[in-house]
């Protein structure tokens, strides 16, 4: 009986797997991504041999079960996951380069200008082949970015410069779980940022290699095109034109950028899938149309494949022109796979196309998996293909209906039906893309554009049918000096986009800000959407289970009751209404914006003034600090050493923005200036039972190569307050003198 049941189960599994076979590449991409996600989720860096060893073990298991399809398919997924883990490991080891650990106020820098991003009154130069007098060669970053104000007009790509600069390390997250700019910089081999103190001195540049000469030539072309656009259109429309053409957003005003973000049009600013796809598609259609006008060519040669090959080259040129950033490279791979399918007489819009594009990107740049750009673009495409495949027959039937064109009424109805089909598919596309990307936008940006669907319904057709064609025409005619009218025309289209953005952003409730989502919700969300889109049978409804979990998990998360920044300049305390109150509205503005957004809050609120009524939360301040009471616990924030003796006597937790020279007299937990320097921003949550939960940025990051050395040393030595223990006494800061010279 048991054997018969097993055979029935096995046959059912084989039928299910056979039905899902067309989308197996998609599941391979999912398994590959899971392996990469596991690597980035680890608290410590694994040994380099671990990934290959796991992959060999998975291969051995697959060989053992090769005669059973029920076990072989999961084994293939396990192989893909271990390959993803291994690729991420090897990528980290291969890309590793020194990053600055502490700020240098006066750094004597030498380097070659590898790229220039123009600002209204300055430039941001990326330097490679760097030498810094204050650092040993083995600790010197490979690349740094420096903002140059004086003498910026004299600096050209390829120049070797000497300058005095103030440098700072790429910043870690502003709060536990927030965006990690330092990790992103690590994979870009960017080791420091800063600004020049005075004008740079230009020296002779070393002879570049042929490859470097090619890249510098492309960068010079980007810079020349950007300057040409700025000369013809110096206003906001010209700034947006430059952003859409060469990927340079530095000239955009903050008000315009905020309006684009609030209205849901911020994706237009970053040259990625939409722009590369539009450019390649327009070039493909345009070239094919021109070739079709020559009957002798159209009837004898495969002009469709010729146009597809040319479109790949055009997309590659546009990607290089846009700076070849990670989103651009990912989009180029996607477009290349689509047109490769045309060359091979395959359907260019299928799950397999998306899957192979994802696999290629993840194998080449596994770190892109944890970025918002990868997640937004691939899930948008995944949802669109699934939706159009589900409604394919209905859309084809509606499009196929034709009226009798013999009279004027038939021709009119035919045109109206065509317009309705175009409008309906545009609306359908905007709705599906918005629904698929909204949860990821909520996770990464803690905000959702309420009217984003409507704004995109108007702005995307304007971009595709006017702005991008004018830009392509301008680029093609620029060598002949005939580009000016087309740049002006493109700028008028950009005026329209900006008008849409500002109009929609001004509507009431145009943006919804929500508290930060936990990472588990993102994983559940991704798995649920993948199951709903990729599965071909009713089993796809299984995806509703993780989606339900993703919706419920945010309800279980509490934002911190107190936050204090790693530089001890910014403190946020939650009042009885759930709003963060800040000790300063000017200090660490980026950290303040991040904290408020992750709390679902837009407007900042100041600390209560000395002498104000403590209120129901017992939140009161004086000249020496503040006292905060909640759930029977007292937290004292001391901004002056004179308050320590009193605070230590009455508080359960003392947070001091100055060093504590010795332990408090009573058994009290402490976080002082040394702890903040070592652990970064600290978050404190007071549970309803009065338990104190402490977490630092260092504790949330773990011992990984891109983490600041002092944070990694604190993790290894167990010196982080509250990590891994959630509460307890702090160590004696006086016992650690290593940071006393670095905290100022």
N, C-alpha and C positions, 0 to 999 in steps of 0.2 A: 504494500500500500504506500509506504513511504517513498519507494523508488518510483512508483507511478506518479506520485505528486511532484517529485523532483523533476521527472521528465516533462510533465505539464508546465511546471514553472520555467524550465529551461527553454522549451519551445516557445512559450509566451515571450520570454526575454529576447529570443532570437528574432521573433516576428517584430517586436518593438524596435530592436536595433536595426533591422532591415528597413523599416519604415523611416527611421531617422537618418539613414545613411547619406542622403544628399546634403545634410547639414553637419556631417562629421567634422569638416575643417573648422566650422565655427566652434565646436566643442573642444577641438585641439587648441584653438586660440584661447578659449576660456581656461583650459587647464594650464597652458603656458602662463597666462596672467596670474592664476592662483599661486603658482610657484614663485613668481616675482613678488607678489603681494606678501607671501610668507617671509621671503627674505627681508623685505623692508620693515616688516612688523617685529622682527626679532629684537630683543633688548640688547644683545651683544653681537659683535661681528663674528660670524662663524669661520671656522678654519677653511682655508681655500680648497682643501681636498674634499670637504664634505659634500659639496654639490656633485662633482664628478663621481664620487663613490655612491651617492644615492642614485644617480642616473644609471650606473653600471648595475646596481642592484635591481632597479626597475626593469632594465633590459633582460637580466637573467630571469626575473619572474615572468616576463612576457614569453621568453623561450620555453619555460616550463609549462605554461598554460596555452601554448599556441594552438592546440587542437580544440580548444573550447572558445567559441566566439563570445560566450557570456562573460568569460574572464579575460579574454584577450583585449576586448575593447576598453575595459577599465584599466588594464595594464598599459595600453597605449596612452591613455590619459595620464597615468602616473609617470610614464616616461616624459611626456610633454611638460608636466609640472616640475619634475626634477631638472629638465633642461632649462626651464625658465629660472629656477633657483640658481643653477650653475652659471647661466649667462649673466644674471644680476651680480653674482659674486665676482666673476671675471671682469665685468665692466667696471666695477668699483675699484678693483686692483689695478686695472689698466689706466683708468682716468685719474687716479690719485695724484694729487699735487699739493704742495704746502699752502696753507691758508694762514693769514695773519691771526695771531692769538690775542694781541692787545693793541690798543691804539698807539700810534706814533705821532706825536704832535708836530715834530719837525723831521721829516724824512727826506733824505737826499736821494732822489730817484733818477735812474737812467733807464731808458727803454725806447723801443721802436713803436711808432704810432701804427697800430694795426687796423683801427677803425675809428671813425669820427661820427658822432651824432650831434647835429647842430641844435643849439638852443637860441632863443631870441637874442641874448647878449653874451653867449658863451658856447662852448662845445664840451661834449663829454668824450674824452679820448680813451680808447682801449689800448693799453700798452702791453706788448709782449717782449720777450728777450730782456727781462727786467733785472736790474741790479739796484739794491737798496743798501746804502752804506751802513745803516743801523742793523742789518740782518746778515747772518751768515748765508753763504750760497745755498746750503741745503735747506734753509728755512725761508728762502725767498720765493714768493708766489710766481707762477708761470705767467699769469696775466693779471693786470689790475685795471681799474677804471678810475679816471681822474677828471674832474670838472675843471676846465680852464677858462678863466674870464679874461685876464689880461694877455694880449698877444695871441689871441685865438685865431685871428685872421691869417696869421703867418704860418700856422701849423698845417701840414699836408700829410696825407697817408704815406707811410714809408719813411718819414723823417725820424731820425734818432734825436731824442730830446733829453735834456737834463733839467730838472725842476725841483723846487722845494715844495713839499706837499704835506698836508695833514692826512694821514691814512687811518682807517679803522677796519676792523675785521668784518666780513659779512655777518650780519646780525642773526642770532638764533631766534626761535619763535618768541613772539611778544607775550605769549601765555602758553601753559601746557595744552598741547593739542592744536595750536594755531599754525598758520603757514610757516614753513621752515625755509627762509630765504638762504640760509647758509648751506643747506643741503642742495638747493637748486644751483647755487654758485659753485659748489664742489663739482658737480657734474658738468659745469661749463668751464671748469678749470680757472675760475675767477677767485683770486685769493685776497683781494683787498679793494676797498673803494675809498674815495676821498676827494679833496679839492686842492688845486695848486695855490700856493702862497706866492703870488707874483707871476710874472711872465716866464714861460719856458725858454731855455736856450737851445737853439737848434744846432746839432752837430752832424757830422757825416754819418749817413746810414750805412750799415753793413750790406753787402750785396745779397739780395734775396735769392732764394732758390727759384726755379721755374714755377713750381706750384705756388709759392708765396707771391711771386710776381703776378700770377693769374688772379689770385684772391685780392691782392691790393688793387689790381686794375678794375675788378668788379666793384670794389668799395669806392674807388675814385669815380666810377660811372654813377653809382648810387648817389654819391655826394653831389656830383654835377647836376644830375636830374633834380635832386631836391632843391639845389640853389636856383635852378632855372624856374622851377615852379614858384618858389618864394619871390623871385624877382617879378614874375608876371602876376601873381596873386598873393600879395603880402598879408591878407586878412585871414579870418577864421576859415573861410572856404578853402583858401590855399593851404592852410595847415592840414585840413582833412584830406585834401587832394594828395598832399605829400605822404600822409599816413597810408592812404589806400594804394599808392603807387610804389613807394620804396620802403614801406613799413616804419617810417620815422614819425613817432607820435610826440616828439619833444616840443614842437611848436604849438600844440593844442592847448588852449586855455583851460584852466581847471573847471570853469563853469560849463564849457562845452563837453568836457570829459564826463563830468557828473551827470549832465543831462542825458548823454548817450547811455550811461550806466543805468540811470533810473528808468529810462524809457525802454530798456531791454535791447538797445542797439549797440551795446559795447562790443559785441562780437565782430562788428564791422570794422573796428579799429585795428584788430589784429589780423594780419594777412595769414589766413589758414585755409581750411577746406573750402569755404564759400568762395573766396576770391580766386584761389588757384583753379577750382572747378569752373567758375565763370570764365576766367581767362582762357583756359584750355578749351572749354565748350564753344566759346565765341570764335576762337581761332579755327577749331575743327569745322564748325558750320560755315564760317566765312570762306575758308579755303575750298571746302567741298563744293560750295555754291559756285565759286569762281571756276573751278575745274569742270563743273557740270555745264557751264556755258559754252564749253568747247566740245561739241559732239564727238569729234574725232578722238579726243582724249577720254571722254566719259564712257564711250562705248567699247574702247579697247583695253583700258587699264583699270585696275582696282583703286579708283580715286578715294573710296571710303577708307581703305587701309593706308593710302598715302597721307590722307588728312589726319588719321589717327596718329601715325608716326610723327608727323609734323607737330601735332598738338602736344605730344609728350615733350618734344624739344622746346616748344613755346612755354609750356608749364615749367620746365626746368630753368629756362632763362628768367622767367618771372620770379621763381623761387630764389634764385641767386640775387636778383635785383632787390628782393625784399629782405635780404640779409641772411637767408638760409637758417632761420631760427628753428628750434625743435618743432613747433607747430607747423611751420612751413614745410619742413622736410617730411613730416608725417603726412601732410596733405599731398605733397608731391608723390609720395609712394602710393597713396590711395588713387590719385588720378592716373598714375602710370599703370597700375593694375587694371583700372577700368578700360583704358585705351589698349592695353595689351590684350584684354579679352576681345576687343573689336578686331585686332589683328589676327587673333586665333579663331575668329568666327564663333565666339562665345557670347553669352548674354553679359553685358557690362554691368548690369544692376542685379546682383544676386547676393545671397548670403555668403557664397563661396568667395566672391570678389572681396567683400568686406573682411572675411576671415583671413584670407591670404595677405591682405594689406596690413591687418592688425599683427599677424605673425611676423611679417617682415620688419615692421616698426619695433615690435617688442624685442626681437632678436638683436636689432641694431642699437636701440636705445631703450633698454628695459626700464630706466628711470622715468620714462614718459608715462608709465602706467599710473603713477601716483599723482600726476598733474591734472589740473582741471581741463586743460585743452584736449588731451587725449580722451578723457571720459565724456566730455560734452559732445565732441564731434562724432566719435564712433557710436555712441548710443543714439544720437540723432539720426545718423544714417541707418543704423540697425532698425530703429522704429519706423522710419520712412519706408524701407524695403518691406518690412512685415506688414505695414498698413496697406501699401499699394498692392502687395501680393494678395492680401485678403479681399480687397475690393477690385481686383484686376478685371474680372468679368463685367461687373457693373460699369466701371469706367470705360472699358472697351465698347460696351453696348451703347452707352450714351454718346461716346465720341463717334461711333460708326454710323449713327443715325444721320442721314442727309436729306435735306429737302430738295424738291425738284428745282434745279437752277434755271429752268427755262423762262420763268417770269421774275419780275422784280421782287415779289413777295417771297418767293422761294429763296432767292439769293439773300434777301434781308434776314430771313429766319435762319439760314445757314450761318451767316455771319454772327447773329445773336447767339446761336447755339455754341459756336466756336468761342465767343467771348465768355459765355457762361461757363464753358468747360475750363477755360484758362483761369477765370476768377475762382471757380469752385476748387480746382486743384491747388491754386495758390493758398486759399484759405485752409484747405485740408492739410497742406504741407506745413503751414505755420502752426496750426493747432497741434499736429502730431509732434513736430520738432520741439515745441514749447513744453508739451506734456512729458516728453522723454528727457529733456534737459533740466526742467525746473527743479527736480529733487537734487540733482548734482550742483546746480547753482546755489540752492539753499545750503548744502553742506559746505561748499568752498567759500561762498561769499556772504552767507547768512542773510540773504535778502532775495526777494522775488519781485519782478516787475509785473504789476497788476495788469497793465495794458500792453504788455510786450507783444502779444499776438497781433493786436491791431497795428501797432507801430511797425512791426516787421512786414505785415501785409502790404503796407504802403512803401516802406523804405527798400525792401529787397527787390521788388520789380524796378523801382527807380534806379537802384544800383546796377541791376543786371542788364537793363535795356537802355540805360543812358550813360551812367557814370563810367562803368567799365569799358564799354565800346569806345567812348571818347578818349579814355586813357590809353587804350591799346592803339588807337589811331595816332595819338600824339607821340607815343614811343616809336612807332614805325616811321613817322615823318620827321622826327627830331633830327636825324642825320642830315636832312635836306633843308633844315631851317623853316619848315612849314608847320611846326607843331603848335604855335601860339594860339590859334583859334580853337584848337581842340582842348588845350589846357583850360582856356577860359570857359568853354562849354562844360567841361568836367567840373569845374569849380561851381558853375551855376547848379549843377545837379547836387553837389555837396552842400550848397546853400539850402536846397530842399531837404536834404537829410538832417541838417542841423535844425531847420525849422520844425520838422517832425519831432525831433528829439526834445527840443525845448517846449513845444506845445504839449506833448504827452507828459513830460516830466512835471509840468505845471498843473496838471489835473489833480483833483483831490484823491488821496490814498493811492498815488501812483506807484508806490513801493511799499512792500511789506517786509519788515525786519523781524527775524525770528531768532530765538536762542540757538546756540551752536548744537549741531547734531553729533552724536557719538560716532566713532569709526565703525562700530558694529552695524549701525543703521545703514551706512554706505555699502558695506559688504552685502548685507541682506537685500538691499535695494537692487544692486547690480545683478546678483544671482537671480532674483525674481524676474527682472526685466529680460534677462538673457533667456530664462526658461520660457517665458511667454512669447518671445519673438522667435526663438530657434526651434522649439519643438513643433512637430508637424501633426501630432494627434491631440486627443483631449487631455493627454498627460501634461500639456502645457499649463493647465490650470493649477498644477502643483506650484507654479511660480507665485500664485497668490499667497501662499503661506509665508515665504520670506518677505514679500511685500507688506503683509500685515505686521510682521515683526518689525520691519523698518519704520512703519508708521507708529508703532507703540513704543519703541525704544526711546525716542526723544522725550516722551512723557516721564521716563524714569530718571532723567538726568537733571541735576541741579547745577546752575552756574555758581561759581565761587561766591562766598560771602565777602571775601576780602582778597585783594590782589595788590602786590607791591612789586615794582619793576626791579630788574637786576641792577640798575644804576642807582636805586634808592631815591630817585627823583619824583616818581609818580606812585600814588597810592589811591586805590579805589575801594570804597566800603559800601555795601548794599544797605539801603535804608529799609524802613518797614514797608514801603510801597514796592520794593523790588528794584529800585533804580540805583545805579552806581553813582556815588558822590566822589568827586575827585578833589585831591588836595591842591591841584593846579590845573588851570585850563590852557596853560602855555607849555608846560614841560612835557617832553616825550609825546608829541601829538599823534604820531603814528601808533604808538602803543595804546594811547587813550582811545583812538578811533577803533582799534581792534577789540579792545575790551568792551566798549559800548556795543559794538555790532554783535559780538558773541553773546551779549546779554539781551539782545533784542531791543536795544535802546538806540535812539538817534541823537537826542540833545544831551549834552553833558550838564551835570549839576555840581555846584561847588560844595565843599565841606561846610558844615555849619560854622558860623563865626563864633569866636570866643564869647561866652556869656549867653548863647542861644539856649532855648529850652531843649533838654535832651530828647524829648519826644518818646514815643512808645518803644523805640528800639534802644533807648539808653545811649544814643550816639551824641557825644559832646566833645568839644575841643577847647583847648586853651593854647597859650603861647608855646608850651613845651610838647604838645602832642594831642592825641585823641584817645577816648575810651569808647569801646563798642561792646554792648551786651546783647546776647541772644541765647535763648534756650538754656539759661542759667550759667552761661560761660561769659567771662570777661576777657576781652582782648584789648591790650594797650598798645598804641602806636606811638613810640617815642621818637621825636625829631630832634631832641636835645638831650645830652648826657645827664643833665640835672634832673630829668624826670625818671631815671632808671630805678633809683632806690625805692621811690613810692610805687612805681608800676610793678616792680618785681614782688612787692609785698602783697599786692591785692589782685593781680591778674593771673589768669590761667595760661595766657600766651602773651609774650612780649615781643613785638616786632620793632627793632631799633634800626633807624637809618644811619646810626653812627656805630662804630665798633664797641662791643661790650668787653671791657678789660677785666675779665674774670666772670665767674658764674654768679647768677643772682643768689641772694641770700636764701630764698625759699625755693622749694622744688617746683619750678615753673619752666615751661618750654620757651625757648628763645630762638628768634631768627634775627641775626644782626647783619651789619654791613659786610662782614666776611662771608657769611652764608649766602647773601644775595649775589656777591661777586662770584662765588663758586657755583651756585645752583641756578642763577638766572631768576627770572620772575617766579615768585612764589604765589600759590593759590591756597586759600584756606576755606574749607567748608565746615560748618557747624551742624552736625546731625541733630535731629529732633530729640535724641536722648542725651545731647550734650557732648558727644564724642567729637574730637577735633580731627579733621582729615587734612593733612598737609601734603602738597605736591609741588615740586619744582619743575622748571623746564628741563633741567638736566636729568631728573628722574624719568620724565616722560620720553626723553630722546634715547637714553641708554648709552652704551659704550660702542659708538659707531665712528667710522673714520672722519665723518664731516662734523663731528661735535667738537666744541672747544676743548683744548687739552685740560684746562682746569676743571671742567665739568666731568670729563672722563676720569680724571684722577680722584675727584670727589666720589664718583660712583664706585671705583675700585677700592677706595679706602673706607667706604661706608660713612662718609662725612656729610652726607646730605640730610638735613633735618626733614623728618617725615618720609624719607625714602630709604629702604622699601617700607619701613614701619610707618603707619599713618599718623602716629603721634608719639610723643616722648620728649625727653630732655635733649637739649642741644649740647654739642660738645663745647668744651672750653675754647673759645676763639683765640685766647692768648697762647694756646699750645701750638698754633699754626701761624707762624710769622711769614710764611711764604707769600701771602697776598697783601701784606701791609703796604708795600710800595706800589701796588697796582690799582688800589681802589679809588684813588683821587681822579 
